[in-house]
């Protein structure tokens, strides 16, 4: 049985339940150019397509106001990594995530 990401703890490994295109509202956090924009776009697209090589995990959000804002929108922050070590933090729909 798979749980909804709405009630998952930080660090929980997740995958997209229903692969789709990248939602227009999904954005990545600023990492001060540690990762190039083309790599960020590729990681984001592969995560939402459900690529098996890409791993994602729920990120802890220290700001209570940001946590509440995301909760109202039914969204979570997910850290996405590829096997080469590149990583980004993106916004994803909690209802479309399952435990990996």
N, C-alpha and C positions, 0 to 999 in steps of 0.2 A: 504494500500500500504506500502511495506517495503522499507526502504532506504538502500543503500550500506554503509558499515562501513567506506568506504574510506573518507566520508565527515561528519562523526559523531564527536561530541564534546567529550571531556573527561568527564567521568561519565555516559555516555549513556549505559543503560543496553542492552546487546546483547546475542544472542544465535547462535549456529551453524545452518546454513541454510540447509546444506546437511551433515548428520552424516557420519563419516568415521573413519578410523584408524588415530592415531596420525601421522602427517607428520614427516618425518625424520629431517627436518630443524627446527621444533618447539622445543624451549628450554625454561626452566624457569629461572628467574632471581635469583641470589644468595641472600638468606635471612639469611645468617650466621647461618644455621642449626636450625632455629626456627621451621621448619617443617621437619619431617623426609623424606628421599628419597622415601620410599614406599608410603607415603601419597601423595607426590608430583606427583608421577607416576599415582596413582589412580585418583586424581583430574584432571590431564591432560587428561587421557583416558576418564573419564566420561564426561568432557566438550566436547570433540570432538565426542563422541557418541551421544550427544544431550540429556543427562539426564536432566529431568525436575527439579530435586532437586538442581542442581548445577546452581549458578548464575554467570554471567560474566559482567564486565563493562570495558569500554575503559579507559586506564590510560593516564594521561598527562605525556609527556616526556619533561623534561626541557632542554635537550641537543639538540640544533638545528642540529648538525651533525648527531646524532642518528635518529632524526625525519626524516631528508632527506634520510638517508640510508634505513629506513623502508619504506618510501613513494616510493622510487625507486623499492623496492621489492614487493610493494602492500601488506605490512604487518602492523599490529598494535600490541600494547601491551594490553593484557586483564588481569584484575585481576579476578581470579576464586575463588569462595567461596563455601563451603558446609554448610549445616545447623548446623554442630557442631562448626563452627567458624574457621576452617582451611582455609588458603588462600595462593595462590601463584600468581605470575605474569608470564604469558607465552606469547610467540609470536604466533600470529594467522594470517591467510590469510584474508585480509579485504573483499575480494569478497565473502567469504563463511560465512559472518556474517550478521544477520538481527537484527533489533530492537526487543527487547523482549517485 
